[in-house]
Amino acid sequence: MKILFCTNAFENITNGPVRFANIVPEINRLFPQHEIRILTEDVSEQRLKDVPYVYKVSLNIPRLLKPLGQILRWFIYYRQIKKIEEQYDFDVLVFINSFNGTWASLVSPKPTVGMLNDEKNMLATWKNAELTPLWLKRFTFQQFEKLSAVKHQLMIANSEFLKQRLINTYHLPEAKVKRLYKCIPLEGLKFNPQRTFGAIINVLFVKADYLVGNLPMLVQALQKITEHQFRLTVVGPEPAFEPHLRSIFAGVSNTTLDYVGPQPQERVFDYMSTYDIFCVPSYTEAFGVANIEALAHGISVISTSVGGIPEVLDNGKNGWLVESGNSQALADAITECIQMPELRVQKAENGLSFIQKFSKDEMLRNFVEMLESVTRKR
């Protein structure tokens, strides 16, 4: 089976889907009877020399048409796909973002597969309708996302929660939607659950969309724990959001903001290896690969009972889960984590054992089997 895998992001690893895109080429080594190649706009000429299985697509969208860039990308990618097909006769076409494969799902004679990594577009409903650019964008994208989900031969969601949400929202048959847990490479990561909290407790927040990650709730919770001082390191948001980030901390005396912006994976892992608590109390999260990474490092994980997070934290056995939006419950969980070192270690050890189910080899094996099920139907 020959696979062409399309991803708009590849070289700049900033989230779980991009990490996945960098792992899937290992199919060529683990399963030599199959072959996978990557098509992306995000790869430098230097990197192309080192990765012969990667094709680059150049967008070159005129400035006046930039607002339509997400739509124009469909056609630019598909034009490049047809060129590639002349030399690499693939059997199945996979889009890491189902939306980006909308046009391909309509016109490709080869089977297409769409992946869905979050529920953001599905959150825009008539019940919460508002004339804001964000809502209008998400609602519009939702219509195309639904169209692509209907037309793709297979949809892959990254958690059981998102799988069911996809089936129910877009009215898809259950047999058409599969769940594929994203993994992280566990080799070489140092598991360290024995952490002695100092006078200043180091808390790590990693989420580009810090409002979805509910950073204000975390700040409110820390403010309630007056007997401790905290340093809260925020990773992910772009520098343009720094003024707003700092405004969230106005009047908070026991917590210091350490804003570091977007960081490479290696730097995030350094934080996870040395900090005390990892906390992203999201109000929505399809899965949360960062929680798996935190568990692999042994840092205490505190989060919310939303989306696919309980699937990662084993319903609280691997960390602390609280109700989304309840800052007092979050403060209580953080306090318990601080005061009970033996419980911290127990949850961390539970987490290390639990995340073995997210092994890389198992994930890739499942992924290949899903794609084979599509190609067999041709």
ZIQUIPE-V610302 format. One line per field, one symbol per residue. ss: DSSP state (2 for helix, 1 for strand, 0 for the rest). phi: phi as a letter, one per 30 degrees, with the letter a starting at -180 (. if undefined). burial: 1 if it has 9 or more other C-alpha atoms within 8 Angstrom, else 0. Layout:
BEGIN
ss->???
phi->???
burial->???
END
This chain:
BEGIN
ss->011111000000000222222222222222000011111100002222220001110000002222222222222222222222200000011110022222222220001111110000222002220000222222222222222222200111100222222222220002221110000000000000000000011111110000000022222222220000111111100022222222220000001111111000222222222200111000000000222222222001111100002222022200011100002222222222222022222222222222222202222222222222222000
phi->.cccccbdcbdcdbaeeddeddceededddbddcbbbccaccaddddedcbddcccccdhdeedceecedddeeddddddedddddcbddcbcccdbeedceddddcddddcbccbcaceddddbddceadceddddddddeddddeddddddacbccadededdddddchcdeddcccbddcbdddidcdbddbcdcdcccccbbaddddddheeddddddddcddbcbccccckddedceededddcdicccbcdcdbidbdeddddddddbdcbcbbdecaadbjddddddddciddcbbcdbhcdeddchhjdcacbbddicddddddddddeddbdddedddddedddddddcdddddddddddddddddddd
burial->111111101100110111111001101100000111111111100001000001111000000000001001111111010001100001111111111111111000001111111010110100000000001101101101111111011111111111101110010100011111111100000011100000011111111101011110111111101001111111111100010001001000011110011110000110111011111111111111101111111111111111111111111111111111011011101110100000011011111101100111011101100111011000
END
